[in-house]
Amino acid sequence: PGLKAVAPATPYDAKGLFLNALRDGNPVIFFEHKKLYRLKGPVPEEDYEIPIGRAVIKREGDDITIATYSYMLHEVLKAAEVLEREHRVSAEVLDLRSIHPVDRGLIGASVRKTGRLLVVDEGWAPCGVSAEVISVAVEEALEYMDARPARLNTLHTPIPFSPPLEKHVLPDFEKIVYAALKVVKEGW
């Protein structure tokens, strides 16, 4: 209880979440993804805070909700473009930003709108963020779901050092496209 965890995907979110974490009266775990260290983006000079526990819609869509966080947001946005361009599937992309607590309201509202959910999580499936997001979606929007919620996680194995092997075990935009199409086409 009281422990919070954030995982920003952009420089803007990193500053806003960090300032919030500094001022929060509870312990906050701040996850940094190594692939985001060279990412550039606008960051205002003035102080601002991003509320912990508040997700954001990065792309509006009607056919499926894809929820993710941190570096995977960038892979999901690429996948959403491919889904729209090549498969005429409109994906709503949620950037969780905060992985504990998660934004129950926005997750529920998005799944009620699209009727489908895919959670993309670079962590392993057991005891992971994807399990919590699906649990929240079921609690908030089960009667609106047109398909079983699904998750795409890192394979349940140690992460290899070799870049080709690492690519094999991690989610990427091609795997995301495949998983999203499966959810859209299969239903219950």
Order of alpha helices (4+ residues) and beta strands (2+ residues): beta-alpha-beta-beta-beta-alpha-beta-beta-alpha-beta-alpha-beta-alpha-alpha
